[in-house]
Amino acid sequence: MRCGAPHRPAGSASGSGKMAALLARLRWASCRFRAARPVLAAAPPLRRPAATPEPPRPLSFSAAELVRAAPSPLRPYLHLMRLHQPAGTWLLYLPCTWSIGLAAEPGCLPDWHMLSLFGVGAVLMRGAGCTINDLWDRNYDKQVARTAGRPLAAGEISTFQSFIFLGGQLSLALCVLLCLNYYSIILGAASLSLVVTYPLMKRITYWPQLVLGLTFNWGALLGWSAIQGSCEWSVCLPLYFAGVMWTLVYDTIYAHQDKRDDIIIGVKSTALKFKEDTKQWLSGFSTAMVSGLCVAGMNCDQTFPYYSAVAAVGAHLAHQIYTLDIDKPEDCWKKFASNRTVGVLLFIGIVLGNLWKMKNSETVEEPLEDR
C-alpha cells in the first residue's frame, strides 16, 4: 500500500473493519517515521560547550612586562636601551648610591633628591651605552644566538635611527648632569670617552671588563662631588677601586655565557683569559673589593653597621664564586644578576652606619654635659 492518509471505511464499522482501520493507522505511522529518519540523520551535530576563557594575567610592574605593554613602534627602542633587563642599570646606579650615602652628614639620611637624579641618569646613560655597544657590535651580534634578536642585529631599527635615538638619550643625560655643581659637570663629562670606547676594548685586549669597571663605577666619584662640591680622594678612590674590582667579578661571570661564540667570532674577554682558573681570579678580585671598602669606611669614620654590611658582601661573593658553574650559561646569568643584592646590602650598611655615627657622638658628649 502506498504511504498516505489512513483509509476510513464509509459504512458502520464491523469487527474486521475496525481491525483493518487499526492496521492502516499503524502502516501510516510507520511510513511517516521512515520518511522523517533522513531528516533526523542530517541534523547538525551538537556543539561542544565553548572553552572556558583563560583567567586574565596578573598585573605586573616588572620592567619586562612594561616594555611588552608599550606601543609596537616604541618597543624596539626600549629593547635597544635594555629597559627590559634592568640588572645592568642597577649595577651602574648602585656605586652612585654608595658615594651619595657616604657623603651625607653624620646622623643624616642620603639626599633623596640626588638619589632620584642619579637614578634617572643611570637609566639614560646605561641606555646610551647599550646603544653605542650595539652600533659597534651589530655585525658580531648577528653571529651569537643570545644577541641575534637585538633590534639592530635583527634589522628592526636602522643605524641612522639608532644614532638619532642615541642623541636623544645623551641630550637628556646632559640635562641631568647640568643640575649638578660645576665640578661634577666637568667630572661627569670626562666619563663620556670611556662610554664611547669601551665596546672597542673586546677587539683589542682580554681585559674589556676592566674598562667596563672604570666606566660603570664613575658614579663612586660623581656622587660624592655632587653632595660635597669636590671629591675627597681618600674616600672616593678606595670606593672607586672597590667598585672596579666588583665589576671584574660580575662581568667575568657574565662573559662566561658567550665564551664559545666569542672564540668563533674572535672577540676577547677575561672569561677566555682566566679559563679554568676563573674562580681563583674572582676570589682575588673579591678580596680586593672588600679591602677597598674597608679603607673607604675607615677614612670617613664609618661604624659597626657599615662593616657588618661589608662582611655580608664578602660572604655573598664567596658563595657566588663557590657555587658558580662557568660551563652553564643559565647559572652564570643567575650569579651575575644576584650582584644587585650585593650592591643593595652595601647601601643599607652605609645608611645605617651613617645614622649610627649620631648615636656614637651622643654617647661621647653625655659625660661632658654631666660635668
Disulfide bonds with the S-S distance in Angstrom:
Cys3-Cys31 1.96
